[in-house]
Amino acid sequence: MFRKFMATVFLVSIYSTTAFAELSLNDLGFKKEDIKVDSKTVQMMEVRKNKLQIHQKLGLATMAAMTATLLLSDTAESEDGPYNTNNAHKYAGIATGLMYWTTAYFSLTAPKPDDMKDNGSTKIHKTLAWVHAPLMALVPVLGYLHDQNNKKGKASTGLVSAHGSLATVAYAAFMAAGLTMYFDF
């Protein structure tokens, strides 16, 4: 019994020293000359990784802010009386817009190698940006115009009256873009 135990300890110690030993490129069939690492590429990819991590974290915060803004939309105006002076929706919208464009900045300024192609979830994520980005530029302007109409006691018409609907489309596209990054297509 003791000999089996000692043999097992011996085999485990041999295995652990060899299994976790550092493998060289030569051990894997590569020659050092075959693998050249360009320091500029490594540095660029490090900058890219850092910017996209910030983009991801700010994107999650923007999702929360955008949800709060949407939930506060009912406080923006009163349907049965004069203009409502509750500015919570307006200020949440301003904060959301600032967070949104800051998030976009980190994505747009992340360096990308020329030969890198978007595919799968990333491609869907970027395609949805073509929906929510223009709306995130338009919706605040429409919100401002809608607010001005309310202050004057005028009803909003045309595109201005679509502020809420377009904001909902922007919200849905932004949420879908965020969720696609959690699934691999």
GIGIMO-V421798 format. One record per helix or strand of 3 or more residues. SS is the DSSP state (H for helix, E for strand). FROM is the first residue (numbers start at 1). TO is the last residue. If there is no record, write none. Layout:
# GIGIMO-V421798
((SS	FROM	TO) (SS	FROM	TO))
This chain:
# GIGIMO-V421798
((H	2	19) (H	39	75) (H	88	108) (H	120	152) (H	158	180))
